[in-house]
Amino acid sequence: METHIRDKQEQFLDLLEPHQAGLLRFCRALSNDSETAKDLASETILIAYERFESLRDKTVIKSYVYTTASRLARGERKLAKQNTSYEEASSIEYSGTAPDVLADIHLLQEAMQKLPEKLREAIIMFEISGLDLKEIKEIQGGSLSGVKMRIARGRKKLAKILGVRESEKKKAEVVSHEFNSIAGSTIL
């Protein structure tokens, strides 16, 4: 029995390991702070491990954990909406990133929260977690063209929320590039 459990753990960890960093970035982008993101990632991994044996095709672990994280985050947001009277004080953590870049990231994160859920998740998976379109299709469902449309519409709505005009498009691309380049280190 012990050998079976050890084999299950090793197989699960071997399949999960290449996707862990992306999953953590995804959870951070879905959450408001790094502690909530760590909790979300931990809960996701625990659920995935507990249900690992029920997966017929073990190679779909990547889409399984992203889908699980997405569903857990939605549930947390619903609970948070119900408990609006409780406000949590947040502390400012120094990440080594320049304050002006942090301000841009903060504005971008606030704008991302205003996007519809499916659009926000598609953008996070594509731009921050680095998933390809087929992987996003597996996680969110629908068609490949639907995923492309969600990303395109999300970008357009994000630009509108941020007040980006056509003449400022280049500046927005620079901010987006800065956000993506430090997403792995700052968001987590």
KEKOLMI-536149 format. One record per residue: residue number from 1; x, y, z of N, C-alpha, C, O in turn. Coordinates in Angstrom, 2 decimals. Example, Ala and Ser with C-alpha at 12.3 -4.5 7.8 and 13.67 -1.06 7.14 Angstrom:
PT    n      n.x      n.y      n.z     ca.x     ca.y     ca.z      c.x      c.y      c.z      o.x      o.y      o.z
PT    1    13.19    -5.69     7.80    12.30    -4.50     7.80    13.20    -3.30     7.80    14.24    -3.32     8.46
PT    2    12.85    -2.25     7.08    13.67    -1.06     7.14    12.90     0.03     7.87    13.41     1.14     8.04
This chain:
PT    n      n.x      n.y      n.z     ca.x     ca.y     ca.z      c.x      c.y      c.z      o.x      o.y      o.z
PT    1     0.82    -1.20     0.00     0.00     0.00     0.00     0.86     1.26     0.00     0.59     2.20    -0.74
PT    2     1.91     1.27     0.83     2.81     2.42     0.91     3.48     2.68    -0.43     3.66     3.83    -0.83
PT    3     3.86     1.61    -1.11     4.53     1.75    -2.41     3.58     2.39    -3.41     3.99     3.23    -4.21
PT    4     2.31     2.01    -3.38     1.31     2.58    -4.29     1.18     4.10    -4.06     1.12     4.88    -5.01
PT    5     1.13     4.49    -2.80     1.00     5.92    -2.46     2.24     6.68    -2.93     2.13     7.77    -3.49
PT    6     3.41     6.10    -2.69     4.66     6.75    -3.10     4.72     6.87    -4.62     5.16     7.90    -5.14
PT    7     4.29     5.83    -5.34     4.27     5.87    -6.80     3.31     6.95    -7.31     3.62     7.67    -8.25
PT    8     2.14     7.04    -6.67     1.15     8.06    -7.04     1.73     9.46    -6.83     1.59    10.33    -7.68
PT    9     2.38     9.67    -5.69     2.98    10.97    -5.39     4.05    11.32    -6.41     4.08    12.44    -6.93
PT   10     4.93    10.37    -6.70     6.01    10.63    -7.65     5.48    10.92    -9.04     5.95    11.85    -9.70
PT   11     4.50    10.15    -9.48     3.92    10.37   -10.80     3.23    11.74   -10.85     3.39    12.48   -11.82
PT   12     2.48    12.07    -9.83     1.79    13.35    -9.78     2.79    14.51    -9.80     2.65    15.44   -10.59
PT   13     3.81    14.44    -8.95     4.79    15.52    -8.88     5.59    15.64   -10.17     5.91    16.76   -10.59
PT   14     5.90    14.52   -10.80     6.63    14.57   -12.08     5.81    15.27   -13.16     6.35    16.04   -13.96
PT   15     4.51    15.01   -13.18     3.65    15.64   -14.18     3.35    17.10   -13.86     3.20    17.92   -14.76
PT   16     3.27    17.42   -12.58     2.93    18.78   -12.16     4.12    19.75   -12.25     3.94    20.92   -12.57
PT   17     5.30    19.27   -11.96     6.49    20.12   -11.82     6.71    21.10   -12.98     6.99    22.27   -12.71
PT   18     6.61    20.69   -14.24     6.85    21.67   -15.32     5.82    22.80   -15.38     6.06    23.82   -16.03
PT   19     4.69    22.62   -14.71     3.60    23.60   -14.80     3.43    24.42   -13.53     2.58    25.31   -13.48
PT   20     4.21    24.14   -12.51     4.02    24.79   -11.21     4.23    26.30   -11.26     3.41    27.04   -10.72
PT   21     5.29    26.76   -11.88     5.58    28.20   -11.92     4.47    28.95   -12.65     4.03    30.00   -12.20
PT   22     4.01    28.41   -13.77     2.92    29.04   -14.52     1.64    29.05   -13.72     0.89    30.03   -13.76
PT   23     1.37    27.97   -13.00     0.18    27.90   -12.16     0.24    28.97   -11.07    -0.77    29.62   -10.78
PT   24     1.39    29.15   -10.46     1.53    30.17    -9.42     1.31    31.57    -9.98     0.66    32.40    -9.35
PT   25     1.85    31.84   -11.17     1.63    33.15   -11.81     0.15    33.35   -12.11    -0.39    34.44   -11.91
PT   26    -0.50    32.29   -12.60    -1.92    32.35   -12.90    -2.73    32.65   -11.65    -3.61    33.50   -11.67
PT   27    -2.42    31.96   -10.56    -3.13    32.17    -9.30    -2.90    33.59    -8.78    -3.82    34.21    -8.25
PT   28    -1.70    34.10    -8.94    -1.40    35.46    -8.47    -2.17    36.50    -9.27    -2.66    37.49    -8.73
PT   29    -2.26    36.26   -10.56    -2.99    37.19   -11.40    -4.50    37.16   -11.10    -5.18    38.17   -11.26
PT   30    -5.01    36.01   -10.67    -6.42    35.90   -10.31    -6.71    36.49    -8.94    -7.84    36.87    -8.65
PT   31    -5.69    36.58    -8.09    -5.86    37.01    -6.71    -5.43    38.46    -6.52    -4.80    39.06    -7.39
PT   32    -5.77    39.00    -5.37    -5.39    40.37    -5.06    -4.05    40.47    -4.35    -3.44    41.54    -4.35
PT   33    -3.58    39.40    -3.76    -2.31    39.44    -3.05    -1.62    38.09    -3.11    -2.22    37.08    -3.48
PT   34    -0.35    38.09    -2.76     0.46    36.87    -2.90     0.05    35.78    -1.93     0.17    34.60    -2.26
PT   35    -0.43    36.13    -0.75    -0.86    35.10     0.22    -2.10    34.37    -0.27    -2.19    33.14    -0.16
PT   36    -3.05    35.11    -0.81    -4.25    34.49    -1.37    -3.87    33.61    -2.55    -4.42    32.53    -2.73
PT   37    -2.93    34.08    -3.36    -2.47    33.30    -4.51    -1.82    31.99    -4.07    -2.06    30.94    -4.67
PT   38    -1.01    32.05    -3.02    -0.38    30.83    -2.51    -1.43    29.86    -1.97    -1.33    28.65    -2.18
PT   39    -2.44    30.40    -1.28    -3.52    29.55    -0.78    -4.28    28.91    -1.93    -4.60    27.72    -1.89
PT   40    -4.57    29.70    -2.96    -5.29    29.19    -4.12    -4.49    28.10    -4.82    -5.04    27.06    -5.19
PT   41    -3.19    28.33    -5.00    -2.34    27.33    -5.65    -2.26    26.06    -4.81    -2.33    24.96    -5.35
PT   42    -2.12    26.21    -3.51    -2.05    25.05    -2.61    -3.33    24.24    -2.66    -3.30    23.01    -2.75
PT   43    -4.46    24.92    -2.59    -5.75    24.24    -2.64    -5.93    23.53    -3.98    -6.44    22.41    -4.03
PT   44    -5.52    24.18    -5.05    -5.60    23.60    -6.39    -4.78    22.32    -6.47    -5.25    21.29    -6.97
PT   45    -3.55    22.39    -5.98    -2.66    21.21    -6.04    -3.21    20.09    -5.17    -3.15    18.92    -5.56
PT   46    -3.74    20.43    -4.02    -4.33    19.41    -3.14    -5.50    18.70    -3.81    -5.59    17.48    -3.79
PT   47    -6.39    19.47    -4.41    -7.55    18.88    -5.09    -7.08    18.02    -6.27    -7.58    16.91    -6.48
PT   48    -6.12    18.53    -7.02    -5.61    17.77    -8.17    -4.98    16.45    -7.71    -5.16    15.42    -8.36
PT   49    -4.26    16.49    -6.61    -3.64    15.27    -6.10    -4.70    14.27    -5.61    -4.62    13.08    -5.90
PT   50    -5.68    14.78    -4.88    -6.72    13.90    -4.36    -7.51    13.22    -5.47    -7.98    12.10    -5.31
PT   51    -7.67    13.90    -6.59    -8.47    13.36    -7.70    -7.60    12.81    -8.83    -8.12    12.46    -9.89
PT   52    -6.31    12.74    -8.60    -5.36    12.34    -9.63    -5.67    10.95   -10.19    -5.60    10.74   -11.40
PT   53    -6.01    10.02    -9.35    -6.27     8.66    -9.81    -7.52     8.58   -10.68    -7.66     7.65   -11.49
PT   54    -8.43     9.52   -10.52    -9.66     9.49   -11.32    -9.45    10.03   -12.74   -10.31     9.87   -13.60
PT   55    -8.31    10.67   -12.99    -8.01    11.17   -14.34    -7.68     9.98   -15.25    -6.77     9.20   -14.95
PT   56    -8.40     9.86   -16.34    -8.11     8.77   -17.28    -6.81     9.03   -18.02    -5.98     8.12   -18.17
PT   57    -6.62    10.26   -18.47    -5.41    10.63   -19.20    -4.59    11.56   -18.30    -4.93    12.73   -18.13
PT   58    -3.55    11.04   -17.74    -2.73    11.79   -16.77    -2.00    12.97   -17.41    -1.57    13.88   -16.71
PT   59    -1.87    12.96   -18.73    -1.12    14.04   -19.39    -1.92    15.34   -19.47    -1.37    16.37   -19.88
PT   60    -3.19    15.32   -19.08    -4.00    16.54   -19.11    -3.91    17.29   -17.78    -4.74    18.15   -17.49
PT   61    -2.92    16.97   -17.00    -2.77    17.58   -15.66    -2.70    19.10   -15.75    -3.23    19.80   -14.88
PT   62    -2.05    19.63   -16.79    -1.91    21.08   -16.92    -3.28    21.75   -17.03    -3.58    22.68   -16.28
PT   63    -4.09    21.30   -17.96    -5.41    21.92   -18.10    -6.28    21.65   -16.88    -7.11    22.48   -16.52
PT   64    -6.09    20.50   -16.25    -6.87    20.17   -15.07    -6.58    21.13   -13.91    -7.51    21.61   -13.26
PT   65    -5.30    21.42   -13.65    -4.98    22.31   -12.53    -5.38    23.76   -12.82    -5.81    24.48   -11.92
PT   66    -5.24    24.19   -14.07    -5.66    25.56   -14.41    -7.17    25.70   -14.29    -7.66    26.71   -13.78
PT   67    -7.92    24.70   -14.75    -9.37    24.73   -14.62    -9.78    24.73   -13.16   -10.68    25.47   -12.76
PT   68    -9.13    23.90   -12.36    -9.43    23.83   -10.93    -9.15    25.17   -10.26    -9.97    25.65    -9.47
PT   69    -8.01    25.77   -10.56    -7.67    27.08    -9.97    -8.69    28.14   -10.38    -9.10    28.96    -9.56
PT   70    -9.09    28.11   -11.63   -10.07    29.07   -12.12   -11.39    28.93   -11.38   -11.99    29.93   -10.98
PT   71   -11.85    27.71   -11.19   -13.12    27.48   -10.50   -13.03    27.86    -9.02   -13.97    28.44    -8.47
PT   72   -11.92    27.54    -8.39   -11.73    27.91    -6.99   -11.73    29.44    -6.83   -12.32    29.97    -5.90
PT   73   -11.05    30.13    -7.75   -10.98    31.59    -7.69   -12.37    32.20    -7.86   -12.72    33.17    -7.18
PT   74   -13.17    31.63    -8.76   -14.54    32.13    -8.94   -15.33    31.97    -7.65   -16.07    32.87    -7.25
PT   75   -15.18    30.82    -7.02   -15.88    30.58    -5.76   -15.46    31.56    -4.69   -16.30    32.05    -3.93
PT   76   -14.17    31.84    -4.62   -13.66    32.81    -3.65   -14.21    34.20    -3.91   -14.58    34.92    -2.98
PT   77   -14.29    34.59    -5.19   -14.83    35.91    -5.53   -16.30    36.01    -5.14   -16.75    37.05    -4.66
PT   78   -17.05    34.93    -5.34   -18.47    34.94    -4.94   -18.60    35.10    -3.43   -19.45    35.85    -2.96
PT   79   -17.75    34.39    -2.68   -17.77    34.53    -1.22   -17.39    35.94    -0.80   -17.99    36.50     0.11
PT   80   -16.39    36.50    -1.47   -15.94    37.85    -1.13   -17.04    38.87    -1.38   -17.19    39.82    -0.61
PT   81   -17.80    38.68    -2.44   -18.90    39.60    -2.73   -19.97    39.53    -1.63   -20.58    40.54    -1.28
PT   82   -20.18    38.34    -1.10   -21.17    38.17    -0.04   -20.69    38.77     1.28   -21.50    39.22     2.09
PT   83   -19.39    38.79     1.49   -18.80    39.30     2.73   -18.15    40.65     2.51   -17.00    40.84     2.90
PT   84   -18.85    41.58     1.89   -18.26    42.87     1.55   -18.01    43.75     2.77   -17.25    44.72     2.68
PT   85   -18.62    43.45     3.90   -18.43    44.30     5.08   -17.04    44.11     5.70   -16.56    44.99     6.41
PT   86   -16.42    42.99     5.44   -15.09    42.73     6.00   -14.03    43.21     5.03   -13.97    42.76     3.89
PT   87   -13.18    44.14     5.47   -12.10    44.63     4.63   -10.77    44.27     5.24   -10.53    44.45     6.44
PT   88    -9.92    43.76     4.41    -8.62    43.30     4.86    -7.59    44.39     4.61    -7.53    44.96     3.52
PT   89    -6.78    44.68     5.60    -5.70    45.65     5.43    -4.56    44.97     4.68    -4.19    43.84     5.01
PT   90    -4.03    45.64     3.69    -2.93    45.03     2.93    -1.64    45.78     3.23    -1.62    47.01     3.37
PT   91    -0.60    45.03     3.32     0.70    45.64     3.57     1.45    45.75     2.25     1.28    44.93     1.35
PT   92     2.27    46.77     2.16     3.06    47.00     0.96     4.37    46.24     1.11     5.12    46.45     2.06
PT   93     4.62    45.38     0.15     5.86    44.61     0.16     6.81    45.19    -0.88     6.39    45.50    -1.99
PT   94     8.06    45.33    -0.51     9.05    45.82    -1.48     9.53    44.66    -2.31    10.01    43.66    -1.78
PT   95     9.40    44.78    -3.61     9.77    43.69    -4.50    11.04    43.98    -5.28    11.52    43.13    -6.04
PT   96    11.59    45.17    -5.11    12.79    45.52    -5.87    12.45    46.15    -7.21    13.35    46.50    -7.97
PT   97    11.18    46.31    -7.52    10.74    46.90    -8.77    10.54    48.39    -8.56    10.08    48.83    -7.50
PT   98    10.88    49.17    -9.57    10.76    50.62    -9.49     9.33    51.04    -9.18     8.38    50.42    -9.67
PT   99     9.16    52.07    -8.35     7.81    52.50    -7.95     6.90    52.88    -9.12     5.70    52.61    -9.07
PT  100     7.45    53.50   -10.17     6.60    53.86   -11.30     6.10    52.63   -12.04     4.97    52.63   -12.54
PT  101     6.92    51.60   -12.12     6.50    50.35   -12.75     5.45    49.67   -11.88     4.47    49.13   -12.39
PT  102     5.66    49.71   -10.55     4.67    49.12    -9.64     3.32    49.83    -9.76     2.27    49.20    -9.70
PT  103     3.37    51.15    -9.94     2.12    51.91   -10.11     1.41    51.48   -11.39     0.19    51.31   -11.40
PT  104     2.18    51.31   -12.48     1.59    50.84   -13.73     0.98    49.45   -13.57    -0.11    49.17   -14.07
PT  105     1.69    48.59   -12.87     1.21    47.23   -12.64    -0.07    47.27   -11.82    -1.03    46.54   -12.11
PT  106    -0.10    48.10   -10.80    -1.29    48.23    -9.95    -2.49    48.69   -10.77    -3.59    48.16   -10.63
PT  107    -2.28    49.68   -11.61    -3.37    50.18   -12.47    -3.84    49.08   -13.43    -5.04    48.93   -13.67
PT  108    -2.89    48.34   -13.96    -3.24    47.26   -14.88    -4.01    46.16   -14.15    -4.97    45.61   -14.69
PT  109    -3.59    45.82   -12.93    -4.30    44.80   -12.16    -5.72    45.25   -11.83    -6.66    44.46   -11.91
PT  110    -5.89    46.52   -11.46    -7.22    47.03   -11.18    -8.09    46.99   -12.43    -9.27    46.63   -12.37
PT  111    -7.51    47.37   -13.56    -8.26    47.35   -14.82    -8.63    45.91   -15.20    -9.73    45.66   -15.70
PT  112    -7.73    44.98   -14.95    -8.00    43.57   -15.26    -9.20    43.06   -14.46    -9.99    42.26   -14.97
PT  113    -9.35    43.52   -13.22   -10.46    43.08   -12.39   -11.80    43.57   -12.92   -12.85    43.02   -12.56
PT  114   -11.79    44.59   -13.77   -13.03    45.13   -14.33   -13.48    44.37   -15.58   -14.60    44.56   -16.05
PT  115   -12.61    43.52   -16.11   -12.96    42.75   -17.30   -13.91    41.61   -16.93   -13.88    41.12   -15.80
PT  116   -14.75    41.21   -17.86   -15.56    40.01   -17.61   -14.64    38.81   -17.33   -13.53    38.73   -17.85
PT  117   -15.11    37.90   -16.53   -14.31    36.79   -16.02   -13.62    35.98   -17.12   -12.42    35.72   -17.03
PT  118   -14.35    35.58   -18.14   -13.78    34.75   -19.21   -12.68    35.49   -19.96   -11.65    34.91   -20.31
PT  119   -12.89    36.78   -20.21   -11.88    37.57   -20.92   -10.63    37.72   -20.06    -9.51    37.55   -20.54
PT  120   -10.83    38.04   -18.78    -9.71    38.21   -17.86    -8.89    36.93   -17.77    -7.66    36.96   -17.86
PT  121    -9.56    35.80   -17.60    -8.84    34.54   -17.47    -8.08    34.21   -18.75    -6.95    33.74   -18.69
PT  122    -8.69    34.46   -19.91    -8.01    34.18   -21.18    -6.75    35.02   -21.31    -5.70    34.52   -21.72
PT  123    -6.84    36.30   -20.96    -5.67    37.17   -21.05    -4.60    36.73   -20.06    -3.42    36.69   -20.41
PT  124    -4.99    36.40   -18.85    -4.02    35.97   -17.84    -3.31    34.70   -18.30    -2.09    34.59   -18.22
PT  125    -4.09    33.73   -18.79    -3.48    32.47   -19.23    -2.53    32.69   -20.41    -1.47    32.07   -20.47
PT  126    -2.91    33.58   -21.34    -2.10    33.79   -22.53    -0.90    34.70   -22.26     0.23    34.36   -22.59
PT  127    -1.16    35.85   -21.66    -0.11    36.86   -21.49     0.79    36.62   -20.29     2.00    36.86   -20.38
PT  128     0.25    36.14   -19.19     1.05    36.01   -17.97     1.54    34.59   -17.77     2.72    34.36   -17.47
PT  129     0.64    33.62   -17.93     1.04    32.23   -17.70     1.72    31.60   -18.91     2.38    30.57   -18.78
PT  130     1.57    32.21   -20.07     2.27    31.73   -21.26     1.67    30.48   -21.89     2.35    29.76   -22.61
PT  131     0.40    30.22   -21.62    -0.25    29.08   -22.24    -0.53    29.39   -23.70    -0.78    30.54   -24.06
PT  132    -0.50    28.36   -24.54    -0.84    28.61   -25.93    -2.35    28.53   -26.11    -3.08    28.12   -25.20
PT  133    -2.82    28.91   -27.28    -4.26    29.01   -27.53    -4.97    27.67   -27.36    -6.09    27.63   -26.85
PT  134    -4.34    26.59   -27.79    -4.97    25.26   -27.66    -5.14    24.87   -26.20    -6.16    24.28   -25.83
PT  135    -4.16    25.21   -25.37    -4.27    24.90   -23.94    -5.39    25.71   -23.29    -6.12    25.19   -22.45
PT  136    -5.52    26.96   -23.68    -6.59    27.80   -23.15    -7.95    27.24   -23.58    -8.90    27.23   -22.81
PT  137    -8.02    26.79   -24.82    -9.26    26.17   -25.33    -9.63    24.95   -24.49   -10.81    24.76   -24.17
PT  138    -8.64    24.13   -24.12    -8.90    22.95   -23.29    -9.45    23.35   -21.92   -10.34    22.70   -21.38
PT  139    -8.90    24.43   -21.37    -9.28    24.87   -20.03   -10.64    25.58   -20.03   -11.50    25.28   -19.20
PT  140   -10.82    26.51   -20.96   -12.04    27.32   -20.96   -13.16    26.71   -21.79   -14.33    27.06   -21.62
PT  141   -12.80    25.81   -22.68   -13.81    25.24   -23.56   -14.04    26.13   -24.75   -13.39    27.17   -24.90
PT  142   -14.96    25.72   -25.60   -15.26    26.51   -26.80   -14.34    26.14   -27.93   -13.77    25.05   -27.96
PT  143   -14.20    27.05   -28.87   -13.38    26.81   -30.05   -12.10    27.63   -29.98   -11.95    28.52   -29.14
PT  144   -11.17    27.30   -30.87    -9.92    28.04   -30.94   -10.17    29.49   -31.35    -9.54    30.41   -30.83
PT  145   -11.09    29.70   -32.29   -11.40    31.08   -32.70   -12.08    31.83   -31.56   -11.92    33.05   -31.43
PT  146   -12.83    31.11   -30.72   -13.45    31.74   -29.56   -12.41    32.24   -28.57   -12.56    33.32   -28.00
PT  147   -11.36    31.45   -28.37   -10.26    31.86   -27.48    -9.58    33.10   -28.03    -9.29    34.05   -27.30
PT  148    -9.31    33.09   -29.35    -8.67    34.25   -29.98    -9.53    35.50   -29.81    -9.02    36.58   -29.54
PT  149   -10.84    35.32   -29.97   -11.75    36.46   -29.81   -11.77    36.97   -28.37   -11.80    38.18   -28.14
PT  150   -11.76    36.05   -27.40   -11.75    36.48   -25.99   -10.50    37.28   -25.68   -10.57    38.29   -24.99
PT  151    -9.37    36.84   -26.19    -8.11    37.56   -25.95    -8.15    38.93   -26.64    -7.78    39.94   -26.04
PT  152    -8.60    38.95   -27.89    -8.66    40.22   -28.62    -9.65    41.20   -27.96    -9.34    42.37   -27.79
PT  153   -10.82    40.70   -27.60   -11.81    41.56   -26.95   -11.33    42.02   -25.58   -11.54    43.17   -25.19
PT  154   -10.67    41.12   -24.86   -10.12    41.48   -23.55    -9.09    42.58   -23.66    -9.09    43.53   -22.87
PT  155    -8.20    42.46   -24.64    -7.18    43.50   -24.85    -7.83    44.83   -25.20    -7.43    45.88   -24.69
PT  156    -8.84    44.77   -26.07    -9.51    46.00   -26.49   -10.23    46.66   -25.30   -10.14    47.87   -25.11
PT  157   -10.95    45.86   -24.51   -11.65    46.41   -23.34   -10.65    46.94   -22.32   -10.89    47.97   -21.69
PT  158    -9.54    46.24   -22.15    -8.51    46.67   -21.22    -7.94    48.02   -21.65    -7.74    48.91   -20.82
PT  159    -7.69    48.17   -22.93    -7.19    49.45   -23.45    -8.22    50.56   -23.20    -7.85    51.68   -22.85
PT  160    -9.50    50.24   -23.40   -10.55    51.23   -23.17   -10.63    51.61   -21.69   -10.75    52.79   -21.36
PT  161   -10.56    50.62   -20.81   -10.60    50.88   -19.37    -9.43    51.76   -18.94    -9.58    52.67   -18.13
PT  162    -8.27    51.48   -19.51    -7.07    52.24   -19.17    -7.02    53.59   -19.88    -6.13    54.40   -19.60
PT  163    -7.95    53.84   -20.79    -8.00    55.11   -21.50    -6.93    55.26   -22.55    -6.46    56.36   -22.81
PT  164    -6.55    54.16   -23.15    -5.50    54.19   -24.17    -6.13    54.59   -25.50    -7.10    53.98   -25.96
PT  165    -5.57    55.62   -26.10    -6.02    56.05   -27.42    -5.08    55.46   -28.45    -4.00    54.97   -28.10
PT  166    -5.47    55.49   -29.70    -4.67    54.91   -30.78    -3.24    55.47   -30.77    -2.28    54.73   -31.00
PT  167    -3.10    56.78   -30.52    -1.77    57.38   -30.51    -0.92    56.88   -29.34     0.31    56.95   -29.39
PT  168    -1.58    56.38   -28.30    -0.86    55.88   -27.13    -0.68    54.36   -27.15    -0.20    53.77   -26.19
PT  169    -1.07    53.74   -28.26    -1.02    52.28   -28.35     0.40    51.77   -28.11     0.60    50.76   -27.45
PT  170     1.38    52.48   -28.67     2.76    52.06   -28.51     3.16    52.07   -27.04     3.83    51.15   -26.56
PT  171     2.76    53.12   -26.31     3.06    53.22   -24.89     2.42    52.07   -24.11     3.03    51.51   -23.20
PT  172     1.20    51.72   -24.47     0.50    50.62   -23.80     1.21    49.30   -24.05     1.27    48.44   -23.17
PT  173     1.74    49.14   -25.26     2.49    47.91   -25.56     3.75    47.83   -24.70     4.13    46.74   -24.27
PT  174     4.39    48.96   -24.46     5.57    48.99   -23.61     5.20    48.62   -22.17     5.88    47.82   -21.54
PT  175     4.11    49.20   -21.67     3.65    48.89   -20.31     3.30    47.41   -20.21     3.64    46.74   -19.23
PT  176     2.60    46.91   -21.22     2.22    45.49   -21.23     3.47    44.61   -21.25     3.52    43.59   -20.56
PT  177     4.47    45.01   -22.02     5.71    44.24   -22.07     6.43    44.26   -20.72     6.94    43.24   -20.27
PT  178     6.46    45.44   -20.07     7.07    45.54   -18.74     6.33    44.66   -17.75     6.95    43.96   -16.94
PT  179     5.00    44.69   -17.81     4.18    43.87   -16.91     4.49    42.39   -17.11     4.68    41.65   -16.14
PT  180     4.54    41.96   -18.37     4.82    40.55   -18.66     6.22    40.16   -18.24     6.43    39.05   -17.76
PT  181     7.19    41.05   -18.43     8.57    40.70   -18.14     8.83    40.56   -16.64     9.72    39.81   -16.23
PT  182     8.07    41.28   -15.82     8.29    41.16   -14.37     7.19    40.38   -13.69     7.20    40.23   -12.46
PT  183     6.23    39.88   -14.46     5.09    39.17   -13.87     5.53    38.00   -13.04     4.99    37.77   -11.96
PT  184     6.49    37.26   -13.51     6.94    36.08   -12.76     7.56    36.42   -11.43     7.39    35.68   -10.47
PT  185     8.30    37.54   -11.36     8.98    37.85   -10.12     8.17    38.76    -9.19     8.22    38.59    -7.98
PT  186     7.43    39.71    -9.75     6.72    40.66    -8.92     5.38    40.13    -8.46     5.00    40.31    -7.30
PT  187     4.66    39.47    -9.35     3.32    39.02    -9.00     3.37    37.99    -7.90     2.50    37.96    -7.03
PT  188     4.35    37.15    -7.91     4.48    36.17    -6.85     5.40    36.74    -5.85     5.68    36.10    -4.83
